[in-house]
Amino acid sequence: MLILECPYCGVKAEETELSPGYEAHLKRFGPGSSDEDFENYMFARKNPKGVHFERWRHSYGCGKWFLAARDTATLEVFGTYPAQSNEPPEELQAKIKAKRPDWKGWK
């Protein structure tokens, strides 16, 4: 079972207390975008084996959305950070790189 720490209220919550929001740091496309951009946004998702950045909502807690970095193969959680972040914090990226030296970066 995943245990993620909400960066807002500081509670360590099991995944049953959270709601997944899927891939983080997506460029969202809506009305006025091309059909191809909208289709790619809706259906073309990364599904990596390894480090992945995801959105989560603390549903049974403070109710806020946050982002998490975890390994999809081992379920190891590297850390969480606020949803308003444009990219993972430097210290989180350094932590991932220290544990996964072959990691190419978050983009």
C-alpha positions in Angstrom: 0.0 0.0 0.0 1.2 3.5 -0.8 1.7 6.0 2.0 2.0 9.6 0.9 2.5 12.7 3.0 0.2 15.6 2.2 2.5 18.7 1.8 -0.3 20.9 3.0 -1.5 19.3 6.3 1.5 17.1 6.9 -0.6 13.9 7.4 0.9 10.6 6.2 -2.1 9.0 4.5 -2.7 5.6 3.0 -3.8 5.5 -0.6 -7.3 4.6 0.5 -7.6 8.1 1.9 -6.5 9.7 -1.4 -7.8 10.0 -4.9 -5.5 9.6 -7.9 -5.4 12.4 -10.4 -3.0 10.6 -12.8 0.0 12.1 -14.6 1.4 15.4 -13.2 2.8 18.4 -15.1 0.6 17.9 -18.2 -0.1 20.8 -20.5 -3.9 20.9 -20.6 -5.8 21.4 -23.8 -9.5 22.4 -24.1 -11.8 24.5 -26.3 -10.0 26.2 -29.1 -7.1 23.7 -29.3 -6.5 21.5 -32.3 -8.1 18.1 -32.5 -4.7 16.4 -32.3 -3.6 18.4 -29.2 -6.9 17.6 -27.4 -6.7 13.9 -28.4 -3.1 13.7 -27.1 -4.0 15.4 -23.9 -7.0 13.1 -23.3 -5.6 9.8 -24.3 -1.8 9.8 -24.8 -0.3 9.3 -21.4 3.1 8.2 -20.3 3.2 4.8 -18.6 6.8 4.5 -17.5 8.4 1.7 -15.6 10.3 3.7 -13.1 10.1 7.2 -11.8 6.7 8.9 -12.4 5.1 12.1 -11.3 1.5 12.0 -10.3 -1.4 14.1 -9.0 -3.2 13.0 -5.8 -6.0 14.6 -3.8 -6.2 14.2 0.0 -9.9 13.2 -0.2 -10.5 12.2 3.4 -8.3 14.9 4.8 -7.7 18.5 3.9 -9.1 18.0 0.3 -6.2 19.6 -1.5 -4.4 18.4 -4.6 -0.7 17.7 -4.4 2.0 16.0 -6.6 4.1 13.0 -5.8 7.1 11.3 -7.3 7.2 7.5 -7.1 8.7 4.5 -8.8 6.0 2.5 -10.6 8.0 -0.7 -10.5 8.8 -0.8 -6.8 6.1 1.6 -5.4 8.9 3.6 -3.6 7.7 7.1 -2.9 10.4 9.7 -3.3 8.4 12.6 -2.0 5.4 15.0 -2.4 5.1 18.7 -3.1 2.5 21.3 -3.7 0.3 21.1 -6.8 1.1 24.7 -7.9 4.7 23.7 -8.6 5.7 24.0 -12.3 8.4 21.3 -11.8 9.6 19.0 -9.0 11.6 20.8 -6.3 15.4 20.6 -6.8 15.9 18.6 -3.5 13.4 16.0 -4.7 15.1 15.7 -8.0 18.5 15.3 -6.2 17.0 12.6 -4.0 15.7 10.7 -7.0 19.0 11.0 -8.8 20.9 9.8 -5.7 18.7 6.6 -5.6 18.4 6.2 -9.4 21.7 7.4 -11.0 20.5 6.4 -14.5 17.4 8.6 -14.2 17.3 11.1 -17.1 15.3 13.9 -15.4 11.6 14.7 -15.0 10.8 15.9 -18.5 
